[in-house]
Amino acid sequence: MRFSKMHGIGNDYIYVDGGQEVIEDAPTLARAVSDRHTGIGGDGLILILPASVGSGAHARMRIFNADGSEAQMCGNGIRCVTKFVIDRGISSENPLRIETGRGVLEMGWWVASDGLVNDVEVDMGAPILAAGAMGVCWPGSAADAQIVARAWPDAMPSQGAEIEQCATVISMGNPHIIFWCRDVSRVALEVVGPLIERHSYFPQRINVHFVEVLSRVELRMRTWERGSGVTLACGTGASAVCVAGVLEGRSERAVCIHLPGGDLSVRWDAQDGRVRMRGSATHVFDGEFTPQSARVLHAAE
């Protein structure tokens, strides 16, 4: 199987061209390639596929987390898919439209001096705020209720992070919960992340973010991703954090968000209600991978 390793500010995935390779068991393959000791190493597997007939898209993506579960959307991943599609000549459209589990999203892209894509802005769409639409079962909340600055029922191990005991839940096609704290570097992500991800309030599990306010236009965040664990960046999560900051009156509609892997520029447009996220897309290397289990793939004829 031929693959490309790419990352969006450190959020790294294995990318496979579905027009050239046929994957028979993507969840098993995702677990195999994501392993950082016995595989290629990454936060998951992303398949780049032909767009569905009538979708109006130029390509389609499917995202599989490191544990094999399928995600609806990945903000850092879709920037890299854009780079792959443009750099490989699959399409040259700008804006480019990519079909995802969230629907068809539009990307504007820019190239560096070498003529290759290095910067992408993603129209992430409008945030989903109703509890029922997010698949959240928050006690005492109707299906159309917003979960904004709600009291969190479980005590947080502070360790100097001074985590506020309230949370906001937002979906950008996949669900996110946001907690605010004084110092994100002190949050014990490996402890609290998996507990919140699999909390009874979230039957479909959830992505977990802790955010520190540096100013009205500058935030710092760390992430525990559903199905992948601690990651260096999360584009949909950063988009959700931007929305949460506005809803709670903590930040402006346009912010720079610092993540462990780098920075993202995110804005929530007041006129059309859509979130736009801009950041880099980086190619690391190409290679070939032969899994131990022959059933997970075979080369296309």
C-alpha positions as CSV (number, residue, x, y, z in Angstrom):
1,M,0.0,0.0,0.0
2,R,1.4,3.4,-1.0
3,F,0.8,6.2,1.5
4,S,1.8,9.7,2.4
5,K,2.5,11.0,5.9
6,M,1.3,14.5,6.5
7,H,0.5,16.8,9.4
8,G,-1.4,19.9,10.2
9,I,0.6,21.7,13.0
10,G,1.6,18.3,14.5
11,N,-1.8,16.5,14.1
12,D,-0.4,13.7,11.9
13,Y,-2.2,11.1,9.8
14,I,-1.5,8.5,7.2
15,Y,-3.1,9.4,3.9
16,V,-4.0,6.9,1.3
17,D,-5.3,7.6,-2.2
18,G,-8.5,5.5,-2.6
19,G,-8.2,6.0,-6.4
20,Q,-5.1,3.9,-6.4
21,E,-5.5,1.6,-3.4
22,V,-8.6,-0.4,-2.4
23,I,-8.9,-0.8,1.4
24,E,-11.1,-3.7,2.6
25,D,-10.8,-3.2,6.4
26,A,-10.1,0.4,7.2
27,P,-10.5,0.1,11.0
28,T,-8.0,-2.7,11.2
29,L,-5.6,-0.9,8.9
30,A,-6.0,2.4,10.9
31,R,-4.9,0.6,14.1
32,A,-2.0,-1.0,12.3
33,V,-0.5,2.1,10.6
34,S,-1.1,4.4,13.6
35,D,1.0,2.4,16.0
36,R,4.1,4.5,16.7
37,H,6.2,1.4,17.6
38,T,5.2,-1.3,15.1
39,G,3.4,0.8,12.3
40,I,4.1,4.1,10.5
41,G,2.9,6.2,13.4
42,G,0.1,8.8,13.5
43,D,-3.1,10.0,15.0
44,G,-5.1,7.9,12.5
45,L,-5.8,7.0,8.9
46,I,-7.4,9.3,6.3
47,L,-8.7,7.9,2.9
48,I,-8.9,10.3,0.0
49,L,-11.6,9.0,-2.3
50,P,-13.6,10.1,-5.4
51,A,-16.5,12.3,-4.6
52,S,-20.0,10.8,-4.5
53,V,-22.0,11.4,-7.6
54,G,-24.1,14.5,-7.4
55,S,-22.2,15.9,-4.3
56,G,-20.6,18.8,-6.1
57,A,-17.4,18.0,-4.4
58,H,-13.9,17.5,-6.0
59,A,-12.9,14.7,-3.6
60,R,-14.1,12.8,-0.5
61,M,-12.4,12.0,2.8
62,R,-13.0,9.4,5.5
63,I,-11.2,9.6,8.8
64,F,-10.3,6.7,11.1
65,N,-8.9,7.4,14.5
66,A,-5.9,5.5,15.9
67,D,-8.3,3.1,17.7
68,G,-10.1,2.3,14.4
69,S,-13.2,4.3,15.1
70,E,-14.5,6.5,12.3
71,A,-14.7,10.3,12.8
72,Q,-17.1,12.7,11.0
73,M,-14.6,15.5,10.5
74,C,-11.0,16.5,11.1
75,G,-10.0,20.2,10.6
76,N,-6.2,19.6,10.4
77,G,-6.8,16.5,8.2
78,I,-8.9,18.3,5.6
79,R,-6.2,20.9,5.1
80,C,-3.7,18.1,4.3
81,V,-6.3,16.4,2.0
82,T,-6.5,19.7,0.2
83,K,-2.7,19.8,-0.2
84,F,-2.7,16.2,-1.4
85,V,-5.5,16.8,-4.0
86,I,-3.9,20.0,-5.4
87,D,-0.2,19.0,-5.3
88,R,-1.0,15.6,-6.9
89,G,-3.0,17.2,-9.7
90,I,-6.3,15.5,-8.7
91,S,-7.9,18.9,-8.9
92,S,-6.8,22.5,-9.3
93,E,-10.0,24.2,-8.2
94,N,-9.8,27.1,-5.8
95,P,-11.9,27.1,-3.7
96,L,-11.8,23.3,-3.5
97,R,-14.8,21.3,-2.2
98,I,-14.2,18.2,0.0
99,E,-17.0,15.8,0.9
100,T,-16.9,14.8,4.6
101,G,-19.1,13.2,7.3
102,R,-20.2,16.8,8.0
103,G,-21.2,17.5,4.4
104,V,-19.3,19.2,1.6
105,L,-16.9,21.9,2.9
106,E,-15.0,24.5,1.0
107,M,-11.3,25.3,1.1
108,G,-9.3,28.2,-0.1
109,W,-5.6,27.5,-0.5
110,W,-2.3,29.2,-1.1
111,V,1.1,27.9,-2.4
112,A,4.7,28.5,-1.3
113,S,7.6,29.5,-3.6
114,D,8.0,25.8,-4.6
115,G,4.4,25.9,-6.1
116,L,3.1,23.5,-3.5
117,V,0.2,24.1,-1.1
118,N,1.3,25.3,2.3
119,D,-1.7,27.2,3.7
120,V,-5.4,26.4,3.7
121,E,-8.5,28.1,5.0
122,V,-11.4,25.8,5.8
123,D,-15.0,26.9,5.9
124,M,-16.0,24.7,8.8
125,G,-19.7,25.6,8.6
126,A,-22.0,26.8,11.4
127,P,-21.5,25.3,14.8
128,I,-24.1,22.8,16.1
129,L,-25.4,23.9,19.5
130,A,-28.5,21.8,20.3
131,A,-27.8,19.0,22.8
132,G,-29.9,16.5,20.8
133,A,-28.2,17.3,17.5
134,M,-24.8,16.7,19.2
135,G,-25.8,13.4,20.6
136,V,-25.4,14.7,24.2
137,C,-27.5,13.5,27.1
138,W,-27.1,16.3,29.6
139,P,-29.4,15.7,32.6
140,G,-32.2,18.2,32.8
141,S,-31.6,19.6,29.3
142,A,-34.1,19.4,26.4
143,A,-33.0,18.2,23.0
144,D,-32.9,21.8,21.7
145,A,-31.0,23.2,24.7
146,Q,-27.6,24.7,24.5
147,I,-24.9,23.4,26.8
148,V,-23.0,26.6,27.6
149,A,-21.2,27.3,30.9
150,R,-22.9,24.4,32.6
151,A,-21.8,23.0,36.0
152,W,-19.7,19.9,35.6
153,P,-20.7,17.2,38.0
154,D,-17.3,15.6,38.7
155,A,-14.4,17.1,40.6
156,M,-11.3,17.9,38.5
157,P,-7.8,17.2,39.7
158,S,-6.4,20.7,39.7
159,Q,-2.6,20.3,40.2
160,G,-2.3,24.0,39.9
161,A,-4.2,24.2,36.6
162,E,-7.2,25.8,38.4
163,I,-9.8,24.3,36.1
164,E,-13.2,26.0,36.3
165,Q,-16.0,23.6,37.3
166,C,-18.1,24.4,34.3
167,A,-18.2,23.3,30.6
168,T,-19.5,24.2,27.2
169,V,-20.3,21.6,24.5
170,I,-20.3,22.4,20.8
171,S,-20.2,20.2,17.7
172,M,-18.4,21.1,14.5
173,G,-19.7,17.9,12.9
174,N,-18.0,16.0,15.8
175,P,-18.7,16.8,19.5
176,H,-16.3,18.9,21.7
177,I,-16.4,19.8,25.4
178,I,-14.5,22.9,26.5
179,F,-13.1,23.6,30.0
180,W,-11.4,26.9,31.0
181,C,-8.4,27.0,33.3
182,R,-5.6,29.2,34.5
183,D,-2.7,27.1,33.2
184,V,-3.2,24.4,30.5
185,S,0.3,23.1,30.9
186,R,-0.7,21.8,34.4
187,V,-3.8,19.8,33.2
188,A,-3.3,16.1,33.7
189,L,-4.8,15.2,30.2
190,E,-3.9,11.5,30.5
191,V,-6.0,11.3,33.7
192,V,-9.0,13.5,33.0
193,G,-9.2,13.1,29.2
194,P,-10.4,9.5,29.0
195,L,-12.8,9.9,31.9
196,I,-14.6,12.8,30.2
197,E,-14.4,11.3,26.7
198,R,-16.4,8.2,27.9
199,H,-18.6,10.0,30.5
200,S,-22.3,8.9,30.5
201,Y,-23.4,12.3,29.2
202,F,-21.8,11.4,25.9
203,P,-23.0,8.1,24.4
204,Q,-20.9,8.7,21.3
205,R,-17.9,9.8,23.3
206,I,-16.4,13.3,23.0
207,N,-13.3,15.4,22.3
208,V,-12.0,17.1,25.4
209,H,-10.3,20.6,25.4
210,F,-8.8,22.7,28.2
211,V,-8.3,26.4,27.3
212,E,-6.3,29.3,28.8
213,V,-7.3,32.9,28.0
214,L,-4.2,35.0,27.2
215,S,-6.2,38.0,25.9
216,R,-9.5,38.7,24.1
217,V,-7.8,37.7,20.8
218,E,-5.4,35.0,21.9
219,L,-6.1,31.6,23.5
220,R,-4.0,28.5,24.4
221,M,-5.4,25.0,24.4
222,R,-4.6,21.4,24.9
223,T,-6.6,18.4,23.6
224,W,-7.6,14.9,24.4
225,E,-9.1,13.5,21.1
226,R,-11.8,10.9,21.0
227,G,-10.2,7.7,19.8
228,S,-6.7,9.0,19.6
229,G,-5.7,10.4,23.0
230,V,-3.4,13.4,23.5
231,T,-2.7,15.1,20.2
232,L,-0.7,18.2,19.2
233,A,-3.6,19.9,17.6
234,C,-7.3,19.7,16.7
235,G,-8.8,21.9,14.1
236,T,-12.4,21.2,14.8
237,G,-11.6,21.6,18.5
238,A,-10.0,25.0,17.9
239,S,-13.1,26.0,15.9
240,A,-15.4,24.9,18.8
241,V,-13.2,26.8,21.3
242,C,-13.6,30.0,19.2
243,V,-17.4,29.6,19.4
244,A,-17.3,28.8,23.1
245,G,-15.2,31.9,23.8
246,V,-17.8,34.1,22.1
247,L,-20.8,32.5,23.7
248,E,-19.3,32.9,27.2
249,G,-18.0,36.4,26.5
250,R,-14.4,35.5,27.0
251,S,-12.9,36.3,23.6
252,E,-13.6,38.1,20.3
253,R,-14.9,36.4,17.2
254,A,-11.5,36.3,15.5
255,V,-8.7,34.7,17.6
256,C,-5.3,33.2,17.3
257,I,-5.2,29.8,19.1
258,H,-1.9,28.4,20.3
259,L,-1.8,24.6,20.3
260,P,1.2,22.4,21.2
261,G,1.9,21.8,17.5
262,G,1.5,25.4,16.3
263,D,-1.1,28.2,15.7
264,L,-4.4,28.4,14.0
265,S,-6.4,31.5,13.0
266,V,-10.1,31.0,13.7
267,R,-13.0,33.4,13.3
268,W,-16.8,33.0,13.8
269,D,-18.5,35.2,11.3
270,A,-21.3,37.3,12.8
271,Q,-23.1,37.7,9.5
272,D,-23.3,34.1,8.1
273,G,-22.7,32.3,11.3
274,R,-20.0,30.1,9.8
275,V,-16.6,29.3,11.4
276,R,-13.4,29.7,9.3
277,M,-10.1,28.1,10.3
278,R,-6.8,28.8,8.7
279,G,-3.5,27.0,9.1
280,S,-0.6,25.1,7.5
281,A,-0.5,21.7,5.8
282,T,2.8,19.8,5.7
283,H,4.0,16.8,3.7
284,V,6.5,14.6,5.7
285,F,7.3,11.6,3.5
286,D,5.8,9.0,1.1
287,G,6.3,5.3,1.5
288,E,4.9,1.8,1.1
289,F,3.4,-0.3,3.9
290,T,2.8,-4.1,3.9
291,P,0.4,-5.1,6.8
292,Q,0.7,-8.5,8.4
293,S,-2.9,-9.2,7.7
294,A,-3.5,-9.5,4.0
295,R,-7.2,-9.0,4.3
296,V,-7.0,-5.3,5.3
297,L,-6.1,-4.2,1.7
298,H,-5.2,-5.2,-1.8
299,A,-3.8,-3.1,-4.6
300,A,-6.4,-1.9,-7.1
301,E,-6.2,-3.5,-10.5
